């Protein structure tokens, strides 16, 4: 959900041992664990500020599935 940032999904019991679909380990990346030490201005979700979040219209969220519960100020049916 970070449209302004290059992303890749890693899975595993912990980030220290996480692996992507192509078999590459997160810990082998040149910038692995940088987030633990500092914010990087060019690494952003909103394209403006480090650590900034992108606003997503809940009705357009591609991760929602029928039966999901979303808390909002208004009633928004998910179909």
N, CA, C and O atoms as a GROMACS GRO file, in nm:
protein
  316
    1UNK      N    1   0.082  -0.120   0.000
    1UNK     CA    2   0.000   0.000   0.000
    1UNK      C    3   0.086   0.126   0.000
    1UNK      O    4   0.045   0.230   0.053
    2UNK      N    5   0.203   0.117  -0.058
    2UNK     CA    6   0.291   0.232  -0.070
    2UNK      C    7   0.314   0.261  -0.218
    2UNK      O    8   0.415   0.216  -0.274
    3UNK      N    9   0.224   0.334  -0.283
    3UNK     CA   10   0.235   0.353  -0.427
    3UNK      C   11   0.356   0.434  -0.472
    3UNK      O   12   0.394   0.426  -0.588
    4UNK      N   13   0.417   0.510  -0.384
    4UNK     CA   14   0.532   0.592  -0.423
    4UNK      C   15   0.665   0.523  -0.396
    4UNK      O   16   0.770   0.581  -0.422
    5UNK      N   17   0.662   0.402  -0.343
    5UNK     CA   18   0.785   0.333  -0.307
    5UNK      C   19   0.794   0.196  -0.373
    5UNK      O   20   0.693   0.126  -0.386
    6UNK      N   21   0.914   0.159  -0.414
    6UNK     CA   22   0.936   0.024  -0.465
    6UNK      C   23   0.921  -0.072  -0.348
    6UNK      O   24   0.978  -0.049  -0.241
    7UNK      N   25   0.845  -0.178  -0.366
    7UNK     CA   26   0.821  -0.272  -0.257
    7UNK      C   27   0.843  -0.416  -0.302
    7UNK      O   28   0.840  -0.447  -0.421
    8UNK      N   29   0.865  -0.503  -0.205
    8UNK     CA   30   0.879  -0.645  -0.229
    8UNK      C   31   0.831  -0.715  -0.102
    8UNK      O   32   0.855  -0.666   0.009
    9UNK      N   33   0.763  -0.827  -0.116
    9UNK     CA   34   0.708  -0.899  -0.002
    9UNK      C   35   0.805  -1.009   0.042
    9UNK      O   36   0.853  -1.088  -0.039
   10UNK      N   37   0.832  -1.013   0.172
   10UNK     CA   38   0.915  -1.116   0.232
   10UNK      C   39   0.832  -1.186   0.339
   10UNK      O   40   0.756  -1.122   0.411
   11UNK      N   41   0.847  -1.317   0.349
   11UNK     CA   42   0.770  -1.393   0.448
   11UNK      C   43   0.865  -1.484   0.526
   11UNK      O   44   0.970  -1.524   0.476
   12UNK      N   45   0.825  -1.515   0.648
   12UNK     CA   46   0.905  -1.603   0.732
   12UNK      C   47   0.870  -1.582   0.878
   12UNK      O   48   0.790  -1.494   0.911
   13UNK      N   49   0.927  -1.662   0.963
   13UNK     CA   50   0.898  -1.654   1.106
   13UNK      C   51   0.941  -1.523   1.168
   13UNK      O   52   0.879  -1.476   1.263
   14UNK      N   53   1.048  -1.465   1.115
   14UNK     CA   54   1.093  -1.334   1.162
   14UNK      C   55   1.162  -1.265   1.046
   14UNK      O   56   1.204  -1.331   0.951
   15UNK      N   57   1.173  -1.134   1.052
   15UNK     CA   58   1.234  -1.058   0.943
   15UNK      C   59   1.380  -1.099   0.924
   15UNK      O   60   1.433  -1.089   0.814
   16UNK      N   61   1.445  -1.146   1.029
   16UNK     CA   62   1.585  -1.189   1.019
   16UNK      C   63   1.602  -1.308   0.924
   16UNK      O   64   1.711  -1.327   0.869
   17UNK      N   65   1.497  -1.387   0.906
   17UNK     CA   66   1.505  -1.507   0.821
   17UNK      C   67   1.405  -1.502   0.706
   17UNK      O   68   1.384  -1.603   0.639
   18UNK      N   69   1.342  -1.388   0.682
   18UNK     CA   70   1.238  -1.376   0.580
   18UNK      C   71   1.295  -1.392   0.439
   18UNK      O   72   1.407  -1.351   0.411
   19UNK      N   73   1.213  -1.453   0.350
   19UNK     CA   74   1.254  -1.482   0.213
   19UNK      C   75   1.143  -1.436   0.119
   19UNK      O   76   1.025  -1.447   0.151
   20UNK      N   77   1.182  -1.384   0.001
   20UNK     CA   78   1.084  -1.341  -0.099
   20UNK      C   79   1.049  -1.459  -0.189
   20UNK      O   80   1.109  -1.566  -0.180
   21UNK      N   81   0.951  -1.439  -0.277
   21UNK     CA   82   0.908  -1.545  -0.369
   21UNK      C   83   1.021  -1.593  -0.459
   21UNK      O   84   1.021  -1.708  -0.502
   22UNK      N   85   1.116  -1.505  -0.489
   22UNK     CA   86   1.227  -1.546  -0.576
   22UNK      C   87   1.344  -1.608  -0.498
   22UNK      O   88   1.451  -1.633  -0.554
   23UNK      N   89   1.322  -1.634  -0.368
   23UNK     CA   90   1.422  -1.704  -0.287
   23UNK      C   91   1.527  -1.615  -0.223
   23UNK      O   92   1.616  -1.665  -0.154
   24UNK      N   93   1.519  -1.483  -0.244
   24UNK     CA   94   1.619  -1.393  -0.186
   24UNK      C   95   1.582  -1.360  -0.041
   24UNK      O   96   1.465  -1.340  -0.009
   25UNK      N   97   1.682  -1.356   0.043
   25UNK     CA   98   1.661  -1.327   0.185
   25UNK      C   99   1.662  -1.176   0.208
   25UNK      O  100   1.741  -1.104   0.147
   26UNK      N  101   1.573  -1.130   0.295
   26UNK     CA  102   1.569  -0.988   0.329
   26UNK      C  103   1.704  -0.944   0.387
   26UNK      O  104   1.753  -0.836   0.353
   27UNK      N  105   1.762  -1.025   0.471
   27UNK     CA  106   1.887  -0.986   0.539
   27UNK      C  107   2.003  -0.969   0.443
   27UNK      O  108   2.105  -0.910   0.479
   28UNK      N  109   1.991  -1.021   0.319
   28UNK     CA  110   2.098  -1.005   0.220
   28UNK      C  111   2.086  -0.876   0.139
   28UNK      O  112   2.177  -0.844   0.062
   29UNK      N  113   1.977  -0.802   0.154
   29UNK     CA  114   1.961  -0.676   0.081
   29UNK      C  115   2.061  -0.573   0.132
   29UNK      O  116   2.094  -0.572   0.250
   30UNK      N  117   2.110  -0.485   0.042
   30UNK     CA  118   2.207  -0.384   0.086
   30UNK      C  119   2.153  -0.289   0.194
   30UNK      O  120   2.229  -0.239   0.277
   31UNK      N  121   2.022  -0.265   0.193
   31UNK     CA  122   1.963  -0.174   0.291
   31UNK      C  123   1.884  -0.246   0.399
   31UNK      O  124   1.803  -0.185   0.468
   32UNK      N  125   1.906  -0.375   0.414
   32UNK     CA  126   1.833  -0.452   0.516
   32UNK      C  127   1.853  -0.389   0.653
   32UNK      O  128   1.964  -0.353   0.691
   33UNK      N  129   1.745  -0.377   0.726
   33UNK     CA  130   1.743  -0.329   0.863
   33UNK      C  131   1.777  -0.181   0.880
   33UNK      O  132   1.795  -0.134   0.992
   34UNK      N  133   1.786  -0.107   0.770
   34UNK     CA  134   1.812   0.037   0.780
   34UNK      C  135   1.703   0.105   0.862
   34UNK      O  136   1.729   0.199   0.936
   35UNK      N  137   1.579   0.056   0.847
   35UNK     CA  138   1.466   0.115   0.919
   35UNK      C  139   1.486   0.112   1.070
   35UNK      O  140   1.423   0.190   1.142
   36UNK      N  141   1.570   0.025   1.118
   36UNK     CA  142   1.597   0.017   1.262
   36UNK      C  143   1.687   0.130   1.311
   36UNK      O  144   1.690   0.160   1.430
   37UNK      N  145   1.760   0.192   1.217
   37UNK     CA  146   1.859   0.292   1.254
   37UNK      C  147   1.820   0.435   1.218
   37UNK      O  148   1.853   0.529   1.289
   38UNK      N  149   1.747   0.450   1.104
   38UNK     CA  150   1.720   0.586   1.055
   38UNK      C  151   1.602   0.588   0.960
   38UNK      O  152   1.562   0.484   0.906
   39UNK      N  153   1.547   0.708   0.940
   39UNK     CA  154   1.448   0.731   0.836
   39UNK      C  155   1.524   0.775   0.711
   39UNK      O  156   1.622   0.849   0.720
   40UNK      N  157   1.478   0.728   0.596
   40UNK     CA  158   1.542   0.762   0.469
   40UNK      C  159   1.443   0.842   0.386
   40UNK      O  160   1.334   0.794   0.354
   41UNK      N  161   1.480   0.967   0.351
   41UNK     CA  162   1.387   1.056   0.282
   41UNK      C  163   1.334   0.999   0.151
   41UNK      O  164   1.218   1.025   0.117
   42UNK      N  165   1.413   0.923   0.077
   42UNK     CA  166   1.366   0.870  -0.050
   42UNK      C  167   1.285   0.741  -0.033
   42UNK      O  168   1.238   0.686  -0.132
   43UNK      N  169   1.269   0.694   0.087
   43UNK     CA  170   1.192   0.574   0.116
   43UNK      C  171   1.063   0.616   0.186
   43UNK      O  172   1.062   0.640   0.306
   44UNK      N  173   0.956   0.625   0.110
   44UNK     CA  174   0.834   0.683   0.163
   44UNK      C  175   0.710   0.620   0.102
   44UNK      O  176   0.713   0.574  -0.012
   45UNK      N  177   0.603   0.620   0.176
   45UNK     CA  178   0.476   0.567   0.124
   45UNK      C  179   0.394   0.675   0.055
   45UNK      O  180   0.319   0.646  -0.039
   46UNK      N  181   0.406   0.798   0.100
   46UNK     CA  182   0.323   0.904   0.041
   46UNK      C  183   0.397   0.988  -0.061
   46UNK      O  184   0.338   1.080  -0.119
   47UNK      N  185   0.525   0.961  -0.085
   47UNK     CA  186   0.602   1.036  -0.183
   47UNK      C  187   0.646   1.172  -0.136
   47UNK      O  188   0.703   1.249  -0.214
   48UNK      N  189   0.622   1.204  -0.009
   48UNK     CA  190   0.654   1.338   0.042
   48UNK      C  191   0.744   1.334   0.164
   48UNK      O  192   0.844   1.407   0.169
   49UNK      N  193   0.711   1.250   0.262
   49UNK     CA  194   0.787   1.249   0.387
   49UNK      C  195   0.827   1.107   0.425
   49UNK      O  196   0.752   1.012   0.400
   50UNK      N  197   0.943   1.093   0.485
   50UNK     CA  198   0.987   0.962   0.532
   50UNK      C  199   0.889   0.911   0.638
   50UNK      O  200   0.854   0.984   0.731
   51UNK      N  201   0.846   0.790   0.624
   51UNK     CA  202   0.750   0.734   0.720
   51UNK      C  203   0.608   0.780   0.697
   51UNK      O  204   0.518   0.736   0.768
   52UNK      N  205   0.586   0.866   0.599
   52UNK     CA  206   0.451   0.916   0.572
   52UNK      C  207   0.361   0.807   0.516
   52UNK      O  208   0.405   0.724   0.436
   53UNK      N  209   0.238   0.809   0.557
   53UNK     CA  210   0.142   0.709   0.511
   53UNK      C  211   0.060   0.763   0.396
   53UNK      O  212   0.034   0.883   0.387
   54UNK      N  213   0.018   0.675   0.308
   54UNK     CA  214  -0.067   0.712   0.197
   54UNK      C  215  -0.213   0.697   0.241
   54UNK      O  216  -0.247   0.604   0.314
   55UNK      N  217  -0.297   0.789   0.197
   55UNK     CA  218  -0.440   0.779   0.226
   55UNK      C  219  -0.505   0.694   0.119
   55UNK      O  220  -0.486   0.717  -0.001
   56UNK      N  221  -0.582   0.596   0.162
   56UNK     CA  222  -0.650   0.506   0.069
   56UNK      C  223  -0.800   0.512   0.098
   56UNK      O  224  -0.843   0.496   0.213
   57UNK      N  225  -0.879   0.534  -0.007
   57UNK     CA  226  -1.024   0.529   0.008
   57UNK      C  227  -1.063   0.386   0.043
   57UNK      O  228  -1.034   0.294  -0.034
   58UNK      N  229  -1.126   0.366   0.156
   58UNK     CA  230  -1.159   0.232   0.203
   58UNK      C  231  -1.243   0.156   0.100
   58UNK      O  232  -1.235   0.034   0.093
   59UNK      N  233  -1.322   0.226   0.021
   59UNK     CA  234  -1.404   0.160  -0.080
   59UNK      C  235  -1.320   0.110  -0.198
   59UNK      O  236  -1.367   0.028  -0.276
   60UNK      N  237  -1.198   0.159  -0.211
   60UNK     CA  238  -1.111   0.119  -0.321
   60UNK      C  239  -0.995   0.030  -0.273
   60UNK      O  240  -0.906  -0.001  -0.352
   61UNK      N  241  -0.995  -0.009  -0.148
   61UNK     CA  242  -0.887  -0.090  -0.092
   61UNK      C  243  -0.890  -0.230  -0.153
   61UNK      O  244  -0.984  -0.306  -0.129
   62UNK      N  245  -0.789  -0.267  -0.232
   62UNK     CA  246  -0.791  -0.397  -0.298
   62UNK      C  247  -0.768  -0.516  -0.205
   62UNK      O  248  -0.784  -0.631  -0.246
   63UNK      N  249  -0.730  -0.489  -0.080
   63UNK     CA  250  -0.705  -0.599   0.013
   63UNK      C  251  -0.831  -0.644   0.086
   63UNK      O  252  -0.831  -0.750   0.148
   64UNK      N  253  -0.939  -0.564   0.079
   64UNK     CA  254  -1.062  -0.600   0.150
   64UNK      C  255  -1.133  -0.715   0.081
   64UNK      O  256  -1.133  -0.726  -0.042
   65UNK      N  257  -1.193  -0.801   0.161
   65UNK     CA  258  -1.270  -0.914   0.112
   65UNK      C  259  -1.406  -0.914   0.180
   65UNK      O  260  -1.423  -0.855   0.287
   66UNK      N  261  -1.503  -0.979   0.117
   66UNK     CA  262  -1.636  -0.989   0.176
   66UNK      C  263  -1.624  -1.045   0.318
   66UNK      O  264  -1.554  -1.143   0.340
   67UNK      N  265  -1.693  -0.982   0.412
   67UNK     CA  266  -1.688  -1.023   0.552
   67UNK      C  267  -1.590  -0.945   0.636
   67UNK      O  268  -1.596  -0.952   0.759
   68UNK      N  269  -1.499  -0.869   0.574
   68UNK     CA  270  -1.406  -0.786   0.651
   68UNK      C  271  -1.483  -0.676   0.724
   68UNK      O  272  -1.586  -0.630   0.676
   69UNK      N  273  -1.432  -0.636   0.838
   69UNK     CA  274  -1.493  -0.529   0.916
   69UNK      C  275  -1.400  -0.409   0.912
   69UNK      O  276  -1.281  -0.422   0.941
   70UNK      N  277  -1.455  -0.292   0.877
   70UNK     CA  278  -1.378  -0.169   0.868
   70UNK      C  279  -1.445  -0.064   0.955
   70UNK      O  280  -1.565  -0.040   0.941
   71UNK      N  281  -1.370  -0.001   1.043
   71UNK     CA  282  -1.423   0.104   1.130
   71UNK      C  283  -1.407   0.239   1.059
   71UNK      O  284  -1.295   0.279   1.025
   72UNK      N  285  -1.518   0.309   1.036
   72UNK     CA  286  -1.518   0.441   0.975
   72UNK      C  287  -1.618   0.530   1.048
   72UNK      O  288  -1.688   0.484   1.138
   73UNK      N  289  -1.623   0.656   1.008
   73UNK     CA  290  -1.722   0.747   1.064
   73UNK      C  291  -1.859   0.724   1.003
   73UNK      O  292  -1.960   0.767   1.058
   74UNK      N  293  -1.863   0.656   0.887
   74UNK     CA  294  -1.989   0.630   0.819
   74UNK      C  295  -2.001   0.482   0.787
   74UNK      O  296  -1.902   0.410   0.788
   75UNK      N  297  -2.120   0.438   0.759
   75UNK     CA  298  -2.143   0.299   0.723
   75UNK      C  299  -2.105   0.280   0.577
   75UNK      O  300  -2.162   0.344   0.489
   76UNK      N  301  -2.008   0.192   0.552
   76UNK     CA  302  -1.963   0.164   0.416
   76UNK      C  303  -1.974   0.014   0.393
   76UNK      O  304  -1.892  -0.062   0.446
   77UNK      N  305  -2.072  -0.032   0.316
   77UNK     CA  306  -2.083  -0.176   0.291
   77UNK      C  307  -1.970  -0.225   0.200
   77UNK      O  308  -1.936  -0.160   0.101
   78UNK      N  309  -1.914  -0.340   0.234
   78UNK     CA  310  -1.809  -0.401   0.153
   78UNK      C  311  -1.874  -0.519   0.080
   78UNK      O  312  -1.931  -0.609   0.142
   79UNK      N  313  -1.865  -0.514  -0.053
   79UNK     CA  314  -1.926  -0.622  -0.132
   79UNK      C  315  -1.822  -0.701  -0.206
   79UNK      O  316  -1.855  -0.796  -0.278
   0.00000   0.00000   0.00000
